[in-house]
Amino acid sequence: GKGDVVLLSLAAANRDPNRFPDPGALDLTRDARPHLAFGHGAHTCLGSHLVKLETEIAITTLFGRLPDLTLDIPSGEVDWGYAPTFRGPRALPVTFTPATSR
């Protein structure tokens, strides 16, 4: 009713199965254009391009240095945590071969 407080869950914004088939799956080939992580229209985050570039550099560097990095548990066993504004794994056990000392 009038005067009620409305809480918008940004963590749920990109989980609509009508817009994102199998929204709980990590799909790096998924079309990200309808994604709302950085807002939309006049309210788009000014730093979104910088964050995307930094993320690309970080992931490229990570897998460049640890090419055999793999998840140490079946993907279906990842324990996901939920909060009003964030969704992510509580832990992400991985295995890799350590780099030799330089």
PyRosetta script that sets phi, psi and omega in degrees:
from pyrosetta import init, pose_from_sequence

init()
pose = pose_from_sequence("GKGDVVLLSLAAANRDPNRFPDPGALDLTRDARPHLAFGHGAHTCLGSHLVKLETEIAITTLFGRLPDLTLDIPSGEVDWGYAPTFRGPRALPVTFTPATSR")
pose.set_psi(1, -176.8)
pose.set_omega(1, -179.2)
pose.set_phi(2, -61.7)
pose.set_psi(2, 131.4)
pose.set_omega(2, 179.2)
pose.set_phi(3, 88.7)
pose.set_psi(3, -6.1)
pose.set_omega(3, 178.3)
pose.set_phi(4, -67.3)
pose.set_psi(4, 147.6)
pose.set_omega(4, 176.1)
pose.set_phi(5, -87.0)
pose.set_psi(5, 135.2)
pose.set_omega(5, 178.1)
pose.set_phi(6, -115.7)
pose.set_psi(6, 128.1)
pose.set_omega(6, 177.8)
pose.set_phi(7, -108.3)
pose.set_psi(7, 122.3)
pose.set_omega(7, 179.1)
pose.set_phi(8, -96.5)
pose.set_psi(8, 125.6)
pose.set_omega(8, 179.3)
pose.set_phi(9, -93.3)
pose.set_psi(9, 102.9)
pose.set_omega(9, 177.5)
pose.set_phi(10, -65.6)
pose.set_psi(10, -27.7)
pose.set_omega(10, 178.5)
pose.set_phi(11, -65.0)
pose.set_psi(11, -25.7)
pose.set_omega(11, 179.6)
pose.set_phi(12, -90.2)
pose.set_psi(12, -13.3)
pose.set_omega(12, -173.2)
pose.set_phi(13, -58.6)
pose.set_psi(13, -34.2)
pose.set_omega(13, -175.9)
pose.set_phi(14, -105.1)
pose.set_psi(14, 23.0)
pose.set_omega(14, -177.1)
pose.set_phi(15, -117.3)
pose.set_psi(15, 16.7)
pose.set_omega(15, 178.4)
pose.set_phi(16, -74.9)
pose.set_psi(16, 113.7)
pose.set_omega(16, -177.4)
pose.set_phi(17, -64.2)
pose.set_psi(17, -16.8)
pose.set_omega(17, 175.6)
pose.set_phi(18, -73.4)
pose.set_psi(18, -24.3)
pose.set_omega(18, 179.3)
pose.set_phi(19, -103.7)
pose.set_psi(19, -30.5)
pose.set_omega(19, -176.4)
pose.set_phi(20, -128.6)
pose.set_psi(20, 97.9)
pose.set_omega(20, 177.1)
pose.set_phi(21, -56.0)
pose.set_psi(21, 134.1)
pose.set_omega(21, -178.9)
pose.set_phi(22, 50.8)
pose.set_psi(22, 62.3)
pose.set_omega(22, -172.5)
pose.set_phi(23, -62.3)
pose.set_psi(23, -19.2)
pose.set_omega(23, 179.6)
pose.set_phi(24, -82.3)
pose.set_psi(24, -9.8)
pose.set_omega(24, -177.5)
pose.set_phi(25, -88.2)
pose.set_psi(25, 141.7)
pose.set_omega(25, 173.2)
pose.set_phi(26, -80.5)
pose.set_psi(26, 112.9)
pose.set_omega(26, -178.7)
pose.set_phi(27, -129.1)
pose.set_psi(27, 99.1)
pose.set_omega(27, -176.6)
pose.set_phi(28, -70.9)
pose.set_psi(28, -10.9)
pose.set_omega(28, 178.2)
pose.set_phi(29, -97.6)
pose.set_psi(29, -0.3)
pose.set_omega(29, -178.6)
pose.set_phi(30, -63.6)
pose.set_psi(30, 142.8)
pose.set_omega(30, 176.2)
pose.set_phi(31, -67.3)
pose.set_psi(31, 114.5)
pose.set_omega(31, -174.8)
pose.set_phi(32, -89.5)
pose.set_psi(32, -1.0)
pose.set_omega(32, -175.7)
pose.set_phi(33, -58.2)
pose.set_psi(33, -38.8)
pose.set_omega(33, 179.5)
pose.set_phi(34, -82.1)
pose.set_psi(34, 4.0)
pose.set_omega(34, -177.1)
pose.set_phi(35, -65.9)
pose.set_psi(35, 142.4)
pose.set_omega(35, -175.5)
pose.set_phi(36, -110.2)
pose.set_psi(36, 14.5)
pose.set_omega(36, -176.3)
pose.set_phi(37, -58.3)
pose.set_psi(37, -30.7)
pose.set_omega(37, -177.5)
pose.set_phi(38, -111.3)
pose.set_psi(38, 22.1)
pose.set_omega(38, 179.3)
pose.set_phi(39, 83.3)
pose.set_psi(39, -164.2)
pose.set_omega(39, -177.3)
pose.set_phi(40, -156.2)
pose.set_psi(40, 146.5)
pose.set_omega(40, 174.5)
pose.set_phi(41, 61.1)
pose.set_psi(41, -133.0)
pose.set_omega(41, -178.0)
pose.set_phi(42, -63.9)
pose.set_psi(42, -17.1)
pose.set_omega(42, -177.8)
pose.set_phi(43, -102.8)
pose.set_psi(43, 19.0)
pose.set_omega(43, 178.1)
pose.set_phi(44, -69.2)
pose.set_psi(44, 137.9)
pose.set_omega(44, 179.9)
pose.set_phi(45, -61.4)
pose.set_psi(45, 128.1)
pose.set_omega(45, 179.6)
pose.set_phi(46, -65.7)
pose.set_psi(46, -25.8)
pose.set_omega(46, -178.1)
pose.set_phi(47, -93.3)
pose.set_psi(47, 7.8)
pose.set_omega(47, -174.6)
pose.set_phi(48, -59.9)
pose.set_psi(48, -40.1)
pose.set_omega(48, -179.3)
pose.set_phi(49, -67.0)
pose.set_psi(49, -38.5)
pose.set_omega(49, 178.1)
pose.set_phi(50, -65.0)
pose.set_psi(50, -44.1)
pose.set_omega(50, 179.6)
pose.set_phi(51, -62.6)
pose.set_psi(51, -42.3)
pose.set_omega(51, 179.2)
pose.set_phi(52, -63.5)
pose.set_psi(52, -41.5)
pose.set_omega(52, 177.9)
pose.set_phi(53, -65.4)
pose.set_psi(53, -45.7)
pose.set_omega(53, 179.0)
pose.set_phi(54, -61.1)
pose.set_psi(54, -39.7)
pose.set_omega(54, 178.9)
pose.set_phi(55, -65.1)
pose.set_psi(55, -43.4)
pose.set_omega(55, 178.1)
pose.set_phi(56, -61.3)
pose.set_psi(56, -43.6)
pose.set_omega(56, 179.1)
pose.set_phi(57, -64.4)
pose.set_psi(57, -44.0)
pose.set_omega(57, -178.6)
pose.set_phi(58, -63.0)
pose.set_psi(58, -45.7)
pose.set_omega(58, -178.5)
pose.set_phi(59, -68.7)
pose.set_psi(59, -41.8)
pose.set_omega(59, 177.6)
pose.set_phi(60, -61.1)
pose.set_psi(60, -43.1)
pose.set_omega(60, 179.3)
pose.set_phi(61, -66.5)
pose.set_psi(61, -44.9)
pose.set_omega(61, -180.0)
pose.set_phi(62, -56.7)
pose.set_psi(62, -51.9)
pose.set_omega(62, -177.7)
pose.set_phi(63, -76.7)
pose.set_psi(63, -20.8)
pose.set_omega(63, 172.7)
pose.set_phi(64, -68.9)
pose.set_psi(64, -36.3)
pose.set_omega(64, -179.7)
pose.set_phi(65, -87.8)
pose.set_psi(65, -27.3)
pose.set_omega(65, -179.5)
pose.set_phi(66, -128.1)
pose.set_psi(66, 70.0)
pose.set_omega(66, -173.3)
pose.set_phi(67, -64.4)
pose.set_psi(67, -20.7)
pose.set_omega(67, -179.9)
pose.set_phi(68, -102.3)
pose.set_psi(68, 18.4)
pose.set_omega(68, 178.8)
pose.set_phi(69, -59.8)
pose.set_psi(69, 123.4)
pose.set_omega(69, 179.8)
pose.set_phi(70, -138.9)
pose.set_psi(70, 154.4)
pose.set_omega(70, 175.0)
pose.set_phi(71, -68.6)
pose.set_psi(71, 133.7)
pose.set_omega(71, -174.1)
pose.set_phi(72, -90.6)
pose.set_psi(72, 1.0)
pose.set_omega(72, 177.1)
pose.set_phi(73, -134.8)
pose.set_psi(73, 160.0)
pose.set_omega(73, 174.9)
pose.set_phi(74, -59.6)
pose.set_psi(74, 140.2)
pose.set_omega(74, -175.6)
pose.set_phi(75, -57.4)
pose.set_psi(75, -29.7)
pose.set_omega(75, 178.5)
pose.set_phi(76, -70.5)
pose.set_psi(76, -10.9)
pose.set_omega(76, -179.5)
pose.set_phi(77, -98.8)
pose.set_psi(77, 2.6)
pose.set_omega(77, 177.7)
pose.set_phi(78, -65.0)
pose.set_psi(78, 129.2)
pose.set_omega(78, -179.4)
pose.set_phi(79, -89.1)
pose.set_psi(79, 107.2)
pose.set_omega(79, -177.4)
pose.set_phi(80, -88.2)
pose.set_psi(80, 135.0)
pose.set_omega(80, 175.7)
pose.set_phi(81, -100.1)
pose.set_psi(81, 150.7)
pose.set_omega(81, -178.3)
pose.set_phi(82, -128.8)
pose.set_psi(82, 141.0)
pose.set_omega(82, 174.5)
pose.set_phi(83, -143.7)
pose.set_psi(83, 166.1)
pose.set_omega(83, -177.8)
pose.set_phi(84, -57.2)
pose.set_psi(84, -29.7)
pose.set_omega(84, -176.3)
pose.set_phi(85, -120.5)
pose.set_psi(85, 2.4)
pose.set_omega(85, -174.9)
pose.set_phi(86, -149.9)
pose.set_psi(86, 142.6)
pose.set_omega(86, 174.1)
pose.set_phi(87, -132.5)
pose.set_psi(87, 128.3)
pose.set_omega(87, 179.7)
pose.set_phi(88, -166.7)
pose.set_psi(88, 168.6)
pose.set_omega(88, -179.6)
pose.set_phi(89, -69.8)
pose.set_psi(89, 141.5)
pose.set_omega(89, 175.4)
pose.set_phi(90, -70.4)
pose.set_psi(90, -33.7)
pose.set_omega(90, 176.4)
pose.set_phi(91, -150.7)
pose.set_psi(91, 153.1)
pose.set_omega(91, -179.7)
pose.set_phi(92, -139.4)
pose.set_psi(92, 81.8)
pose.set_omega(92, -178.4)
pose.set_phi(93, -67.1)
pose.set_psi(93, 129.9)
pose.set_omega(93, -179.9)
pose.set_phi(94, -131.3)
pose.set_psi(94, 162.5)
pose.set_omega(94, 172.6)
pose.set_phi(95, -127.4)
pose.set_psi(95, 151.2)
pose.set_omega(95, 177.2)
pose.set_phi(96, -164.8)
pose.set_psi(96, 163.9)
pose.set_omega(96, 175.6)
pose.set_phi(97, -92.3)
pose.set_psi(97, 120.0)
pose.set_omega(97, 179.9)
pose.set_phi(98, -61.1)
pose.set_psi(98, 144.8)
pose.set_omega(98, 177.3)
pose.set_phi(99, -69.8)
pose.set_psi(99, 150.6)
pose.set_omega(99, 175.9)
pose.set_phi(100, -73.0)
pose.set_psi(100, 154.1)
pose.set_omega(100, 179.2)
pose.set_phi(101, -63.8)
pose.set_psi(101, 143.4)
pose.set_omega(101, -179.7)
pose.set_phi(102, -106.3)
pose.dump_pdb("model.pdb")
